[in-house]
Structure formats: structure tokens, C-alpha cells
Amino acid sequence: MTTQNELRLLPWSGPEGKPCYLSTDDKGGYMSRLADNIEAQQLGTAALLLEHASDTLDDQDANAEDLRRLTGELTATLRNVLRVATSRGHLLEVSEPPRF
């Protein structure tokens, strides 16, 4: 069975915004694959939003509402990317051999 430090942080939140974790020994199981797919979508969205942000910032006609909306989208996307990075960082810590 999975030990406490091997829990995978999932790319979605539970009730009240609390983190969700997966405990499994099957890295190819349904929930692991679902989490992998959602993480890939979140990272793809971040790449597209980064392009959009660059275009918006270069646009001399962008108004305060455009920038406010962009800031909200960037904040939500950065939160998702940080969760993916945290989750993958924890997975790396578990899978790396000990250093002496």
C-alpha cells in the first residue's frame, strides 16, 4: 500500500477548496491517468494563456477591463500550474534514490 509520503496531489480541489490526494500503487490506473490528462490540459491552457497575455500587453488599445480579466485568468492558471509542479515535485522526491 502507498505510504503517507507517496500520496499524489491531484490537479483539482475538494470541498471548500481543500487539496485532494490519491493513494495507489498503480501509476497506470484510471485515477492516475485522469490526473495526468487534466494536468496536461492545465499546462496546455497555461501555454495558450501566456501567448494571449503577451498579445494583450502589446496591445496599445487594451483597457483596464481587459487587463483585469487577464489578471484573473493568469491567477487561476498559475494556481493550477503551481499545483501540477508541487504534485510532480513530490513524485520526484519519492522516486529518486537517496543521496549520500
N, C-alpha and C positions, 0 to 999 in steps of 0.2 A: 504494500500500500504506500501511497505517497506520504512523505514526511512533511511536517509543517513548513520547512523552508523550500519545499518544491511546489508549493501551490502556485498556480498560474493566475496572474491578474488578468481578468477578462476585459475586453475592449468596450464594455458597457457597464452602466451603474445599476445598482439595485434600488429598492425602495429608499426614498429620501436621499438619493444620490450617493449611497454607500457603495464602496467597491464590491465587486463580485469576484470570487476566486473559483478555480477549477482544481479539483483533486482527482488525478487519474494517472495511471501508469501507461495508458495508451495514447501516445502523442499523435496517432493517426485516427483516433476515434472521432465520432460525429461532432462533439462539442469542441474538440481541439481544432478540427478542420473549419468549423463555423467561425471560431475566434480568429483563425488565420485569415479567412476570407474577409471578415469585417475589418481586420487590421489593414489588409491590403487595400480595401476600398477607402478607408480613412486616410491612408498615406497618399493614394491617388488623388483624393479630393484636396489634400493639402498642396500637392504639386500644382493642380489646376488653380487653386485659390492664390497661390504665390504669383502665378502669371497674371491673374486678374488684378492683384494688388499692385503689381508693378505698373500695369497699364493705367490703373486708376490714379496712382500717384504721379504718373507722367502727364495725365490729362489736365490741362490748364482750366478746363471748364468743370471739373469735379467740384461739387458744392459740399457744404457741411453735412448734409444728409447722406450723400454718397460715402463720405469718409466715416461717418458714424456707423452706417450699415457695414462697411468693410471692416471696421474695427471689431464689431460684434462677430462677424463671420470668422475673422482671424483668431479671435479669442477662443471661440468654440473649437475651431480646428486645431489650434495649438494645444488645447486641453486634451484632445483625442491623441495627437501625436506624442505628447508627453506620457500619456498612459501606455501607448504602444512601446515607447522607449523604456519606460520603467519595467513593463512586463518582460520585454526581451532582455533587459539587463539582468533581471532576476533569473531568467532561464540560463543566461550565460554563466552567472555565478554558480548555479547548481551543476552545470555540465562541465565546467572547467576543472581539470585536475588540480589538486592542492599544490601550491608553490612553496618550495623550501629554500 
